[in-house]
């Protein structure tokens, strides 16, 4: 727990938007209007569009990006702790 709340820098937000757009799986989308995201949360992170974005792929891209930036890697350290897939979880 930290006393001050985290807010993602605008430059990183733009990168997140670019990742979302790049991970879209289909052409037109009425939910996000071809942006790949539907809104920006309080911490300045995007809300991915569930209709057209490959969330796993976007998550992986974001993780790769965060991994190269120490301040973000620290903030998102939980992303790097769960490296192993959960066993026996087939839908
Ligand atoms: Zn969409």
PDB file of the backbone (N, CA, C, O) and the ligand in Angstrom, with CONECT records:
HET     ZN  A 101       1
ATOM      1  N   UNK A   1       0.821  -1.205   0.000  1.00  0.00           N
ATOM      2  CA  UNK A   1       0.000   0.000   0.000  1.00  0.00           C
ATOM      3  C   UNK A   1       0.866   1.271   0.000  1.00  0.00           C
ATOM      4  O   UNK A   1       1.805   1.393   0.786  1.00  0.00           O
ATOM      5  N   UNK A   2       0.546   2.179  -0.862  1.00  0.00           N
ATOM      6  CA  UNK A   2       1.249   3.452  -0.891  1.00  0.00           C
ATOM      7  C   UNK A   2       0.279   4.560  -0.504  1.00  0.00           C
ATOM      8  O   UNK A   2      -0.929   4.439  -0.706  1.00  0.00           O
ATOM      9  N   UNK A   3       0.814   5.630   0.047  1.00  0.00           N
ATOM     10  CA  UNK A   3      -0.054   6.702   0.520  1.00  0.00           C
ATOM     11  C   UNK A   3      -0.592   7.540  -0.628  1.00  0.00           C
ATOM     12  O   UNK A   3      -1.741   7.979  -0.589  1.00  0.00           O
ATOM     13  N   UNK A   4       0.224   7.767  -1.646  1.00  0.00           N
ATOM     14  CA  UNK A   4      -0.257   8.559  -2.770  1.00  0.00           C
ATOM     15  C   UNK A   4      -0.726   7.636  -3.892  1.00  0.00           C
ATOM     16  O   UNK A   4      -0.114   6.600  -4.151  1.00  0.00           O
ATOM     17  N   UNK A   5      -1.790   8.013  -4.539  1.00  0.00           N
ATOM     18  CA  UNK A   5      -2.336   7.151  -5.571  1.00  0.00           C
ATOM     19  C   UNK A   5      -1.550   7.321  -6.869  1.00  0.00           C
ATOM     20  O   UNK A   5      -1.095   8.414  -7.210  1.00  0.00           O
ATOM     21  N   UNK A   6      -1.408   6.220  -7.568  1.00  0.00           N
ATOM     22  CA  UNK A   6      -0.632   6.211  -8.802  1.00  0.00           C
ATOM     23  C   UNK A   6      -1.444   6.793  -9.949  1.00  0.00           C
ATOM     24  O   UNK A   6      -2.644   6.549 -10.077  1.00  0.00           O
ATOM     25  N   UNK A   7      -0.761   7.565 -10.771  1.00  0.00           N
ATOM     26  CA  UNK A   7      -1.395   8.040 -11.995  1.00  0.00           C
ATOM     27  C   UNK A   7      -0.411   7.864 -13.143  1.00  0.00           C
ATOM     28  O   UNK A   7       0.715   8.358 -13.104  1.00  0.00           O
ATOM     29  N   UNK A   8      -0.859   7.160 -14.144  1.00  0.00           N
ATOM     30  CA  UNK A   8       0.014   6.872 -15.276  1.00  0.00           C
ATOM     31  C   UNK A   8       0.334   8.148 -16.046  1.00  0.00           C
ATOM     32  O   UNK A   8      -0.558   8.957 -16.305  1.00  0.00           O
ATOM     33  N   UNK A   9       1.609   8.334 -16.417  1.00  0.00           N
ATOM     34  CA  UNK A   9       1.996   9.513 -17.186  1.00  0.00           C
ATOM     35  C   UNK A   9       1.342   9.474 -18.566  1.00  0.00           C
ATOM     36  O   UNK A   9       1.120   8.401 -19.128  1.00  0.00           O
ATOM     37  N   UNK A  10       1.038  10.652 -19.104  1.00  0.00           N
ATOM     38  CA  UNK A  10       0.309  10.739 -20.371  1.00  0.00           C
ATOM     39  C   UNK A  10       1.029  10.022 -21.513  1.00  0.00           C
ATOM     40  O   UNK A  10       0.391   9.416 -22.375  1.00  0.00           O
ATOM     41  N   UNK A  11       2.344  10.095 -21.513  1.00  0.00           N
ATOM     42  CA  UNK A  11       3.111   9.419 -22.565  1.00  0.00           C
ATOM     43  C   UNK A  11       2.879   7.916 -22.552  1.00  0.00           C
ATOM     44  O   UNK A  11       2.781   7.280 -23.602  1.00  0.00           O
ATOM     45  N   UNK A  12       2.793   7.365 -21.365  1.00  0.00           N
ATOM     46  CA  UNK A  12       2.537   5.930 -21.238  1.00  0.00           C
ATOM     47  C   UNK A  12       1.095   5.607 -21.621  1.00  0.00           C
ATOM     48  O   UNK A  12       0.812   4.552 -22.188  1.00  0.00           O
ATOM     49  N   UNK A  13       0.206   6.516 -21.308  1.00  0.00           N
ATOM     50  CA  UNK A  13      -1.196   6.350 -21.690  1.00  0.00           C
ATOM     51  C   UNK A  13      -1.318   6.262 -23.211  1.00  0.00           C
ATOM     52  O   UNK A  13      -2.060   5.435 -23.741  1.00  0.00           O
ATOM     53  N   UNK A  14      -0.584   7.124 -23.896  1.00  0.00           N
ATOM     54  CA  UNK A  14      -0.616   7.099 -25.356  1.00  0.00           C
ATOM     55  C   UNK A  14      -0.104   5.770 -25.882  1.00  0.00           C
ATOM     56  O   UNK A  14      -0.625   5.242 -26.864  1.00  0.00           O
ATOM     57  N   UNK A  15       0.904   5.236 -25.237  1.00  0.00           N
ATOM     58  CA  UNK A  15       1.442   3.941 -25.646  1.00  0.00           C
ATOM     59  C   UNK A  15       0.391   2.848 -25.434  1.00  0.00           C
ATOM     60  O   UNK A  15       0.219   1.963 -26.272  1.00  0.00           O
ATOM     61  N   UNK A  16      -0.305   2.926 -24.301  1.00  0.00           N
ATOM     62  CA  UNK A  16      -1.338   1.938 -24.016  1.00  0.00           C
ATOM     63  C   UNK A  16      -2.443   1.982 -25.066  1.00  0.00           C
ATOM     64  O   UNK A  16      -2.959   0.947 -25.486  1.00  0.00           O
ATOM     65  N   UNK A  17      -2.795   3.193 -25.481  1.00  0.00           N
ATOM     66  CA  UNK A  17      -3.818   3.350 -26.525  1.00  0.00           C
ATOM     67  C   UNK A  17      -3.348   2.737 -27.837  1.00  0.00           C
ATOM     68  O   UNK A  17      -4.114   2.086 -28.546  1.00  0.00           O
ATOM     69  N   UNK A  18      -2.070   2.959 -28.146  1.00  0.00           N
ATOM     70  CA  UNK A  18      -1.507   2.407 -29.385  1.00  0.00           C
ATOM     71  C   UNK A  18      -1.511   0.881 -29.341  1.00  0.00           C
ATOM     72  O   UNK A  18      -1.791   0.227 -30.346  1.00  0.00           O
ATOM     73  N   UNK A  19      -1.204   0.325 -28.194  1.00  0.00           N
ATOM     74  CA  UNK A  19      -1.221  -1.135 -28.039  1.00  0.00           C
ATOM     75  C   UNK A  19      -2.639  -1.663 -28.243  1.00  0.00           C
ATOM     76  O   UNK A  19      -2.843  -2.647 -28.954  1.00  0.00           O
ATOM     77  N   UNK A  20      -3.600  -1.019 -27.628  1.00  0.00           N
ATOM     78  CA  UNK A  20      -4.993  -1.451 -27.760  1.00  0.00           C
ATOM     79  C   UNK A  20      -5.429  -1.433 -29.219  1.00  0.00           C
ATOM     80  O   UNK A  20      -6.062  -2.373 -29.700  1.00  0.00           O
ATOM     81  N   UNK A  21      -5.086  -0.360 -29.916  1.00  0.00           N
ATOM     82  CA  UNK A  21      -5.472  -0.229 -31.323  1.00  0.00           C
ATOM     83  C   UNK A  21      -4.802  -1.307 -32.167  1.00  0.00           C
ATOM     84  O   UNK A  21      -5.412  -1.858 -33.083  1.00  0.00           O
ATOM     85  N   UNK A  22      -3.543  -1.602 -31.852  1.00  0.00           N
ATOM     86  CA  UNK A  22      -2.799  -2.586 -32.629  1.00  0.00           C
ATOM     87  C   UNK A  22      -3.309  -4.000 -32.388  1.00  0.00           C
ATOM     88  O   UNK A  22      -3.117  -4.875 -33.232  1.00  0.00           O
ATOM     89  N   UNK A  23      -3.943  -4.234 -31.270  1.00  0.00           N
ATOM     90  CA  UNK A  23      -4.418  -5.565 -30.909  1.00  0.00           C
ATOM     91  C   UNK A  23      -5.882  -5.804 -31.250  1.00  0.00           C
ATOM     92  O   UNK A  23      -6.462  -6.802 -30.822  1.00  0.00           O
ATOM     93  N   UNK A  24      -6.476  -4.909 -32.006  1.00  0.00           N
ATOM     94  CA  UNK A  24      -7.872  -5.100 -32.396  1.00  0.00           C
ATOM     95  C   UNK A  24      -7.974  -6.253 -33.379  1.00  0.00           C
ATOM     96  O   UNK A  24      -7.105  -6.435 -34.231  1.00  0.00           O
ATOM     97  N   UNK A  25      -9.051  -7.037 -33.254  1.00  0.00           N
ATOM     98  CA  UNK A  25      -9.178  -8.254 -34.057  1.00  0.00           C
ATOM     99  C   UNK A  25     -10.139  -8.110 -35.221  1.00  0.00           C
ATOM    100  O   UNK A  25     -10.199  -8.997 -36.072  1.00  0.00           O
ATOM    101  N   UNK A  26     -10.883  -7.037 -35.287  1.00  0.00           N
ATOM    102  CA  UNK A  26     -11.831  -6.873 -36.375  1.00  0.00           C
ATOM    103  C   UNK A  26     -11.960  -5.407 -36.776  1.00  0.00           C
ATOM    104  O   UNK A  26     -11.461  -4.503 -36.105  1.00  0.00           O
ATOM    105  N   UNK A  27     -12.650  -5.208 -37.898  1.00  0.00           N
ATOM    106  CA  UNK A  27     -12.708  -3.881 -38.497  1.00  0.00           C
ATOM    107  C   UNK A  27     -13.496  -2.856 -37.724  1.00  0.00           C
ATOM    108  O   UNK A  27     -12.934  -2.088 -36.943  1.00  0.00           O
ATOM    109  N   UNK A  28     -14.805  -2.841 -37.939  1.00  0.00           N
ATOM    110  CA  UNK A  28     -15.592  -1.813 -37.286  1.00  0.00           C
ATOM    111  C   UNK A  28     -16.091  -2.303 -35.931  1.00  0.00           C
ATOM    112  O   UNK A  28     -16.377  -3.486 -35.753  1.00  0.00           O
ATOM    113  N   UNK A  29     -16.189  -1.392 -34.995  1.00  0.00           N
ATOM    114  CA  UNK A  29     -16.656  -1.736 -33.656  1.00  0.00           C
ATOM    115  C   UNK A  29     -17.464  -0.572 -33.111  1.00  0.00           C
ATOM    116  O   UNK A  29     -16.968   0.548 -32.989  1.00  0.00           O
ATOM    117  N   UNK A  30     -18.725  -0.860 -32.785  1.00  0.00           N
ATOM    118  CA  UNK A  30     -19.578   0.210 -32.287  1.00  0.00           C
ATOM    119  C   UNK A  30     -19.290   0.530 -30.822  1.00  0.00           C
ATOM    120  O   UNK A  30     -19.657   1.592 -30.319  1.00  0.00           O
ATOM    121  N   UNK A  31     -18.631  -0.401 -30.156  1.00  0.00           N
ATOM    122  CA  UNK A  31     -18.354  -0.197 -28.730  1.00  0.00           C
ATOM    123  C   UNK A  31     -17.246   0.830 -28.501  1.00  0.00           C
ATOM    124  O   UNK A  31     -17.347   1.687 -27.624  1.00  0.00           O
ATOM    125  N   UNK A  32     -16.193   0.729 -29.302  1.00  0.00           N
ATOM    126  CA  UNK A  32     -15.040   1.611 -29.060  1.00  0.00           C
ATOM    127  C   UNK A  32     -14.756   2.539 -30.239  1.00  0.00           C
ATOM    128  O   UNK A  32     -13.823   3.341 -30.181  1.00  0.00           O
ATOM    129  N   UNK A  33     -15.554   2.438 -31.315  1.00  0.00           N
ATOM    130  CA  UNK A  33     -15.349   3.271 -32.509  1.00  0.00           C
ATOM    131  C   UNK A  33     -13.934   3.125 -33.060  1.00  0.00           C
ATOM    132  O   UNK A  33     -13.274   4.107 -33.401  1.00  0.00           O
ATOM    133  N   UNK A  34     -13.489   1.876 -33.136  1.00  0.00           N
ATOM    134  CA  UNK A  34     -12.191   1.517 -33.722  1.00  0.00           C
ATOM    135  C   UNK A  34     -10.988   2.064 -32.967  1.00  0.00           C
ATOM    136  O   UNK A  34      -9.902   2.199 -33.532  1.00  0.00           O
ATOM    137  N   UNK A  35     -11.182   2.376 -31.701  1.00  0.00           N
ATOM    138  CA  UNK A  35     -10.032   2.853 -30.924  1.00  0.00           C
ATOM    139  C   UNK A  35      -9.338   1.700 -30.204  1.00  0.00           C
ATOM    140  O   UNK A  35      -8.120   1.705 -30.025  1.00  0.00           O
ATOM    141  N   UNK A  36     -10.132   0.716 -29.797  1.00  0.00           N
ATOM    142  CA  UNK A  36      -9.582  -0.404 -29.039  1.00  0.00           C
ATOM    143  C   UNK A  36      -9.711  -0.210 -27.533  1.00  0.00           C
ATOM    144  O   UNK A  36      -9.368  -1.100 -26.755  1.00  0.00           O
ATOM    145  N   UNK A  37     -10.206   0.955 -27.126  1.00  0.00           N
ATOM    146  CA  UNK A  37     -10.414   1.218 -25.707  1.00  0.00           C
ATOM    147  C   UNK A  37     -11.687   2.042 -25.546  1.00  0.00           C
ATOM    148  O   UNK A  37     -12.098   2.754 -26.463  1.00  0.00           O
ATOM    149  N   UNK A  38     -12.291   1.941 -24.402  1.00  0.00           N
ATOM    150  CA  UNK A  38     -13.601   2.562 -24.234  1.00  0.00           C
ATOM    151  C   UNK A  38     -13.603   3.712 -23.232  1.00  0.00           C
ATOM    152  O   UNK A  38     -14.592   4.436 -23.119  1.00  0.00           O
ATOM    153  N   UNK A  39     -12.515   3.881 -22.514  1.00  0.00           N
ATOM    154  CA  UNK A  39     -12.467   4.970 -21.551  1.00  0.00           C
ATOM    155  C   UNK A  39     -11.130   5.005 -20.838  1.00  0.00           C
ATOM    156  O   UNK A  39     -10.284   4.130 -21.019  1.00  0.00           O
ATOM    157  N   UNK A  40     -10.957   6.045 -20.016  1.00  0.00           N
ATOM    158  CA  UNK A  40      -9.727   6.179 -19.241  1.00  0.00           C
ATOM    159  C   UNK A  40     -10.103   6.197 -17.764  1.00  0.00           C
ATOM    160  O   UNK A  40     -10.959   6.968 -17.331  1.00  0.00           O
ATOM    161  N   UNK A  41      -9.446   5.330 -17.005  1.00  0.00           N
ATOM    162  CA  UNK A  41      -9.755   5.210 -15.581  1.00  0.00           C
ATOM    163  C   UNK A  41      -9.079   6.307 -14.770  1.00  0.00           C
ATOM    164  O   UNK A  41      -8.306   7.100 -15.308  1.00  0.00           O
ATOM    165  N   UNK A  42      -9.370   6.349 -13.485  1.00  0.00           N
ATOM    166  CA  UNK A  42      -8.844   7.390 -12.604  1.00  0.00           C
ATOM    167  C   UNK A  42      -7.327   7.424 -12.549  1.00  0.00           C
ATOM    168  O   UNK A  42      -6.722   8.483 -12.388  1.00  0.00           O
ATOM    169  N   UNK A  43      -6.724   6.259 -12.685  1.00  0.00           N
ATOM    170  CA  UNK A  43      -5.267   6.209 -12.624  1.00  0.00           C
ATOM    171  C   UNK A  43      -4.628   6.476 -13.991  1.00  0.00           C
ATOM    172  O   UNK A  43      -3.433   6.252 -14.186  1.00  0.00           O
ATOM    173  N   UNK A  44      -5.447   6.959 -14.931  1.00  0.00           N
ATOM    174  CA  UNK A  44      -4.973   7.324 -16.265  1.00  0.00           C
ATOM    175  C   UNK A  44      -4.575   6.104 -17.091  1.00  0.00           C
ATOM    176  O   UNK A  44      -3.715   6.200 -17.966  1.00  0.00           O
ATOM    177  N   UNK A  45      -5.183   4.983 -16.823  1.00  0.00           N
ATOM    178  CA  UNK A  45      -4.997   3.797 -17.652  1.00  0.00           C
ATOM    179  C   UNK A  45      -6.260   3.576 -18.470  1.00  0.00           C
ATOM    180  O   UNK A  45      -7.348   3.979 -18.061  1.00  0.00           O
ATOM    181  N   UNK A  46      -6.116   2.939 -19.620  1.00  0.00           N
ATOM    182  CA  UNK A  46      -7.272   2.758 -20.489  1.00  0.00           C
ATOM    183  C   UNK A  46      -8.101   1.540 -20.089  1.00  0.00           C
ATOM    184  O   UNK A  46      -7.603   0.598 -19.472  1.00  0.00           O
ATOM    185  N   UNK A  47      -9.364   1.588 -20.457  1.00  0.00           N
ATOM    186  CA  UNK A  47     -10.243   0.442 -20.334  1.00  0.00           C
ATOM    187  C   UNK A  47     -10.340  -0.186 -21.717  1.00  0.00           C
ATOM    188  O   UNK A  47     -10.866   0.427 -22.646  1.00  0.00           O
ATOM    189  N   UNK A  48      -9.835  -1.403 -21.852  1.00  0.00           N
ATOM    190  CA  UNK A  48      -9.823  -2.067 -23.153  1.00  0.00           C
ATOM    191  C   UNK A  48     -11.241  -2.387 -23.614  1.00  0.00           C
ATOM    192  O   UNK A  48     -12.135  -2.631 -22.804  1.00  0.00           O
ATOM    193  N   UNK A  49     -11.427  -2.381 -24.940  1.00  0.00           N
ATOM    194  CA  UNK A  49     -12.713  -2.784 -25.504  1.00  0.00           C
ATOM    195  C   UNK A  49     -12.781  -4.316 -25.518  1.00  0.00           C
ATOM    196  O   UNK A  49     -11.928  -4.978 -26.110  1.00  0.00           O
ATOM    197  N   UNK A  50     -13.787  -4.860 -24.870  1.00  0.00           N
ATOM    198  CA  UNK A  50     -13.907  -6.322 -24.801  1.00  0.00           C
ATOM    199  C   UNK A  50     -14.406  -6.919 -26.108  1.00  0.00           C
ATOM    200  O   UNK A  50     -14.244  -8.114 -26.354  1.00  0.00           O
ATOM    201  N   UNK A  51     -15.002  -6.099 -26.932  1.00  0.00           N
ATOM    202  CA  UNK A  51     -15.617  -6.596 -28.161  1.00  0.00           C
ATOM    203  C   UNK A  51     -14.589  -6.933 -29.237  1.00  0.00           C
ATOM    204  O   UNK A  51     -14.762  -7.900 -29.979  1.00  0.00           O
ATOM    205  N   UNK A  52     -13.540  -6.156 -29.323  1.00  0.00           N
ATOM    206  CA  UNK A  52     -12.672  -6.303 -30.489  1.00  0.00           C
ATOM    207  C   UNK A  52     -11.190  -6.400 -30.177  1.00  0.00           C
ATOM    208  O   UNK A  52     -10.388  -6.584 -31.092  1.00  0.00           O
ATOM    209  N   UNK A  53     -10.802  -6.282 -28.917  1.00  0.00           N
ATOM    210  CA  UNK A  53      -9.373  -6.299 -28.602  1.00  0.00           C
ATOM    211  C   UNK A  53      -8.967  -7.651 -28.026  1.00  0.00           C
ATOM    212  O   UNK A  53      -9.656  -8.208 -27.171  1.00  0.00           O
ATOM    213  N   UNK A  54      -7.848  -8.163 -28.501  1.00  0.00           N
ATOM    214  CA  UNK A  54      -7.258  -9.366 -27.941  1.00  0.00           C
ATOM    215  C   UNK A  54      -6.604  -8.978 -26.612  1.00  0.00           C
ATOM    216  O   UNK A  54      -5.464  -8.515 -26.573  1.00  0.00           O
ATOM    217  N   UNK A  55      -7.350  -9.179 -25.534  1.00  0.00           N
ATOM    218  CA  UNK A  55      -6.905  -8.695 -24.224  1.00  0.00           C
ATOM    219  C   UNK A  55      -5.603  -9.356 -23.787  1.00  0.00           C
ATOM    220  O   UNK A  55      -4.738  -8.701 -23.205  1.00  0.00           O
ATOM    221  N   UNK A  56      -5.462 -10.629 -24.060  1.00  0.00           N
ATOM    222  CA  UNK A  56      -4.236 -11.326 -23.664  1.00  0.00           C
ATOM    223  C   UNK A  56      -3.030 -10.771 -24.409  1.00  0.00           C
ATOM    224  O   UNK A  56      -1.969 -10.553 -23.824  1.00  0.00           O
ATOM    225  N   UNK A  57      -3.210 -10.543 -25.716  1.00  0.00           N
ATOM    226  CA  UNK A  57      -2.127  -9.997 -26.516  1.00  0.00           C
ATOM    227  C   UNK A  57      -1.768  -8.588 -26.064  1.00  0.00           C
ATOM    228  O   UNK A  57      -0.593  -8.236 -25.961  1.00  0.00           O
ATOM    229  N   UNK A  58      -2.794  -7.790 -25.797  1.00  0.00           N
ATOM    230  CA  UNK A  58      -2.566  -6.419 -25.350  1.00  0.00           C
ATOM    231  C   UNK A  58      -1.861  -6.410 -23.997  1.00  0.00           C
ATOM    232  O   UNK A  58      -0.980  -5.589 -23.743  1.00  0.00           O
ATOM    233  N   UNK A  59      -2.263  -7.327 -23.147  1.00  0.00           N
ATOM    234  CA  UNK A  59      -1.654  -7.439 -21.832  1.00  0.00           C
ATOM    235  C   UNK A  59      -0.179  -7.801 -21.958  1.00  0.00           C
ATOM    236  O   UNK A  59       0.670  -7.278 -21.236  1.00  0.00           O
ATOM    237  N   UNK A  60       0.106  -8.700 -22.883  1.00  0.00           N
ATOM    238  CA  UNK A  60       1.492  -9.125 -23.103  1.00  0.00           C
ATOM    239  C   UNK A  60       2.335  -7.956 -23.629  1.00  0.00           C
ATOM    240  O   UNK A  60       3.462  -7.737 -23.185  1.00  0.00           O
ATOM    241  N   UNK A  61       1.765  -7.214 -24.585  1.00  0.00           N
ATOM    242  CA  UNK A  61       2.472  -6.058 -25.133  1.00  0.00           C
ATOM    243  C   UNK A  61       2.752  -5.023 -24.044  1.00  0.00           C
ATOM    244  O   UNK A  61       3.836  -4.444 -23.973  1.00  0.00           O
ATOM    245  N   UNK A  62       1.753  -4.812 -23.204  1.00  0.00           N
ATOM    246  CA  UNK A  62       1.882  -3.833 -22.137  1.00  0.00           C
ATOM    247  C   UNK A  62       2.957  -4.268 -21.150  1.00  0.00           C
ATOM    248  O   UNK A  62       3.741  -3.457 -20.655  1.00  0.00           O
ATOM    249  N   UNK A  63       2.971  -5.558 -20.882  1.00  0.00           N
ATOM    250  CA  UNK A  63       3.960  -6.107 -19.972  1.00  0.00           C
ATOM    251  C   UNK A  63       5.378  -5.917 -20.531  1.00  0.00           C
ATOM    252  O   UNK A  63       6.307  -5.562 -19.806  1.00  0.00           O
ATOM    253  N   UNK A  64       5.516  -6.164 -21.839  1.00  0.00           N
ATOM    254  CA  UNK A  64       6.814  -5.963 -22.482  1.00  0.00           C
ATOM    255  C   UNK A  64       7.252  -4.497 -22.364  1.00  0.00           C
ATOM    256  O   UNK A  64       8.415  -4.197 -22.097  1.00  0.00           O
ATOM    257  N   UNK A  65       6.293  -3.604 -22.570  1.00  0.00           N
ATOM    258  CA  UNK A  65       6.580  -2.172 -22.494  1.00  0.00           C
ATOM    259  C   UNK A  65       6.979  -1.772 -21.071  1.00  0.00           C
ATOM    260  O   UNK A  65       7.991  -1.105 -20.853  1.00  0.00           O
ATOM    261  N   UNK A  66       6.165  -2.194 -20.123  1.00  0.00           N
ATOM    262  CA  UNK A  66       6.401  -1.871 -18.718  1.00  0.00           C
ATOM    263  C   UNK A  66       7.753  -2.426 -18.242  1.00  0.00           C
ATOM    264  O   UNK A  66       8.458  -1.798 -17.452  1.00  0.00           O
ATOM    265  N   UNK A  67       8.089  -3.610 -18.743  1.00  0.00           N
ATOM    266  CA  UNK A  67       9.330  -4.254 -18.340  1.00  0.00           C
ATOM    267  C   UNK A  67      10.573  -3.451 -18.687  1.00  0.00           C
ATOM    268  O   UNK A  67      11.621  -3.619 -18.063  1.00  0.00           O
ATOM    269  N   UNK A  68      10.459  -2.575 -19.685  1.00  0.00           N
ATOM    270  CA  UNK A  68      11.595  -1.778 -20.110  1.00  0.00           C
ATOM    271  C   UNK A  68      11.685  -0.433 -19.408  1.00  0.00           C
ATOM    272  O   UNK A  68      12.611   0.338 -19.662  1.00  0.00           O
ATOM    273  N   UNK A  69      10.740  -0.143 -18.534  1.00  0.00           N
ATOM    274  CA  UNK A  69      10.697   1.154 -17.855  1.00  0.00           C
ATOM    275  C   UNK A  69      10.656   0.925 -16.346  1.00  0.00           C
ATOM    276  O   UNK A  69       9.615   0.557 -15.803  1.00  0.00           O
ATOM    277  N   UNK A  70      11.778   1.140 -15.669  1.00  0.00           N
ATOM    278  CA  UNK A  70      11.899   0.791 -14.249  1.00  0.00           C
ATOM    279  C   UNK A  70      10.782   1.346 -13.365  1.00  0.00           C
ATOM    280  O   UNK A  70      10.265   0.630 -12.507  1.00  0.00           O
ATOM    281  N   UNK A  71      10.405   2.604 -13.559  1.00  0.00           N
ATOM    282  CA  UNK A  71       9.387   3.188 -12.682  1.00  0.00           C
ATOM    283  C   UNK A  71       8.035   2.492 -12.852  1.00  0.00           C
ATOM    284  O   UNK A  71       7.276   2.343 -11.895  1.00  0.00           O
ATOM    285  N   UNK A  72       7.750   2.071 -14.087  1.00  0.00           N
ATOM    286  CA  UNK A  72       6.497   1.364 -14.328  1.00  0.00           C
ATOM    287  C   UNK A  72       6.581  -0.080 -13.863  1.00  0.00           C
ATOM    288  O   UNK A  72       5.612  -0.641 -13.351  1.00  0.00           O
ATOM    289  N   UNK A  73       7.740  -0.666 -14.046  1.00  0.00           N
ATOM    290  CA  UNK A  73       7.913  -2.058 -13.636  1.00  0.00           C
ATOM    291  C   UNK A  73       7.688  -2.196 -12.135  1.00  0.00           C
ATOM    292  O   UNK A  73       7.130  -3.185 -11.660  1.00  0.00           O
ATOM    293  N   UNK A  74       8.132  -1.190 -11.410  1.00  0.00           N
ATOM    294  CA  UNK A  74       7.935  -1.193  -9.965  1.00  0.00           C
ATOM    295  C   UNK A  74       6.451  -1.058  -9.636  1.00  0.00           C
ATOM    296  O   UNK A  74       5.926  -1.742  -8.759  1.00  0.00           O
ATOM    297  N   UNK A  75       5.793  -0.159 -10.362  1.00  0.00           N
ATOM    298  CA  UNK A  75       4.376   0.073 -10.125  1.00  0.00           C
ATOM    299  C   UNK A  75       3.526  -1.153 -10.457  1.00  0.00           C
ATOM    300  O   UNK A  75       2.550  -1.461  -9.773  1.00  0.00           O
ATOM    301  N   UNK A  76       3.921  -1.836 -11.516  1.00  0.00           N
ATOM    302  CA  UNK A  76       3.160  -2.996 -11.971  1.00  0.00           C
ATOM    303  C   UNK A  76       3.859  -4.299 -11.606  1.00  0.00           C
ATOM    304  O   UNK A  76       3.772  -5.282 -12.342  1.00  0.00           O
ATOM    305  N   UNK A  77       4.539  -4.308 -10.492  1.00  0.00           N
ATOM    306  CA  UNK A  77       5.355  -5.471 -10.121  1.00  0.00           C
ATOM    307  C   UNK A  77       4.541  -6.753 -10.052  1.00  0.00           C
ATOM    308  O   UNK A  77       5.076  -7.836 -10.286  1.00  0.00           O
ATOM    309  N   UNK A  78       3.260  -6.649  -9.735  1.00  0.00           N
ATOM    310  CA  UNK A  78       2.437  -7.867  -9.650  1.00  0.00           C
ATOM    311  C   UNK A  78       2.300  -8.578 -10.994  1.00  0.00           C
ATOM    312  O   UNK A  78       2.062  -9.785 -11.046  1.00  0.00           O
ATOM    313  N   UNK A  79       2.454  -7.817 -12.085  1.00  0.00           N
ATOM    314  CA  UNK A  79       2.390  -8.438 -13.410  1.00  0.00           C
ATOM    315  C   UNK A  79       3.522  -9.428 -13.601  1.00  0.00           C
ATOM    316  O   UNK A  79       3.392 -10.410 -14.333  1.00  0.00           O
ATOM    317  N   UNK A  80       4.627  -9.161 -12.937  1.00  0.00           N
ATOM    318  CA  UNK A  80       5.818  -9.969 -13.174  1.00  0.00           C
ATOM    319  C   UNK A  80       5.980 -11.086 -12.153  1.00  0.00           C
ATOM    320  O   UNK A  80       6.888 -11.910 -12.254  1.00  0.00           O
ATOM    321  N   UNK A  81       5.097 -11.102 -11.179  1.00  0.00           N
ATOM    322  CA  UNK A  81       5.161 -12.175 -10.187  1.00  0.00           C
ATOM    323  C   UNK A  81       4.388 -13.400 -10.641  1.00  0.00           C
ATOM    324  O   UNK A  81       4.734 -14.525 -10.281  1.00  0.00           O
ATOM    325  N   UNK A  82       3.344 -13.188 -11.428  1.00  0.00           N
ATOM    326  CA  UNK A  82       2.528 -14.296 -11.881  1.00  0.00           C
ATOM    327  C   UNK A  82       2.962 -14.759 -13.281  1.00  0.00           C
ATOM    328  O   UNK A  82       2.201 -14.653 -14.243  1.00  0.00           O
ATOM    329  N   UNK A  83       4.158 -15.256 -13.376  1.00  0.00           N
ATOM    330  CA  UNK A  83       4.691 -15.644 -14.673  1.00  0.00           C
ATOM    331  C   UNK A  83       4.164 -17.000 -15.136  1.00  0.00           C
ATOM    332  O   UNK A  83       4.090 -17.265 -16.336  1.00  0.00           O
ATOM    333  N   UNK A  84       3.804 -17.844 -14.195  1.00  0.00           N
ATOM    334  CA  UNK A  84       3.360 -19.181 -14.568  1.00  0.00           C
ATOM    335  C   UNK A  84       1.845 -19.235 -14.790  1.00  0.00           C
ATOM    336  O   UNK A  84       1.084 -18.641 -14.025  1.00  0.00           O
ATOM    337  N   UNK A  85       1.411 -19.940 -15.828  1.00  0.00           N
ATOM    338  CA  UNK A  85      -0.028 -20.078 -16.046  1.00  0.00           C
ATOM    339  C   UNK A  85      -0.667 -20.991 -15.005  1.00  0.00           C
ATOM    340  O   UNK A  85      -0.059 -21.962 -14.555  1.00  0.00           O
ATOM    341  N   UNK A  86      -1.867 -20.675 -14.641  1.00  0.00           N
ATOM    342  CA  UNK A  86      -2.571 -21.500 -13.648  1.00  0.00           C
ATOM    343  C   UNK A  86      -2.885 -22.865 -14.253  1.00  0.00           C
ATOM    344  O   UNK A  86      -3.424 -22.936 -15.358  1.00  0.00           O
ATOM    345  N   UNK A  87      -2.562 -23.931 -13.561  1.00  0.00           N
ATOM    346  CA  UNK A  87      -2.782 -25.275 -14.105  1.00  0.00           C
ATOM    347  C   UNK A  87      -4.239 -25.715 -14.032  1.00  0.00           C
ATOM    348  O   UNK A  87      -4.966 -25.356 -13.106  1.00  0.00           O
ATOM    349  N   UNK A  88      -4.652 -26.499 -15.027  1.00  0.00           N
ATOM    350  CA  UNK A  88      -5.978 -27.102 -15.003  1.00  0.00           C
ATOM    351  C   UNK A  88      -7.123 -26.140 -14.998  1.00  0.00           C
ATOM    352  O   UNK A  88      -8.085 -26.322 -14.252  1.00  0.00           O
ATOM    353  N   UNK A  89      -7.041 -25.091 -15.835  1.00  0.00           N
ATOM    354  CA  UNK A  89      -8.154 -24.158 -15.874  1.00  0.00           C
ATOM    355  C   UNK A  89      -8.718 -24.050 -17.275  1.00  0.00           C
ATOM    356  O   UNK A  89      -8.688 -22.977 -17.877  1.00  0.00           O
ATOM    357  N   UNK A  90      -9.221 -25.130 -17.788  1.00  0.00           N
ATOM    358  CA  UNK A  90      -9.831 -25.128 -19.107  1.00  0.00           C
ATOM    359  C   UNK A  90     -11.325 -24.821 -19.014  1.00  0.00           C
ATOM    360  O   UNK A  90     -12.029 -25.346 -18.151  1.00  0.00           O
ATOM    361  N   UNK A  91     -11.787 -23.967 -19.914  1.00  0.00           N
ATOM    362  CA  UNK A  91     -13.197 -23.596 -19.886  1.00  0.00           C
ATOM    363  C   UNK A  91     -14.057 -24.730 -20.434  1.00  0.00           C
ATOM    364  O   UNK A  91     -15.280 -24.606 -20.491  1.00  0.00           O
TER     365      UNK A  91
HETATM  366 ZN    ZN A 101     -14.055  -2.325 -29.946  1.00  0.00          ZN
END
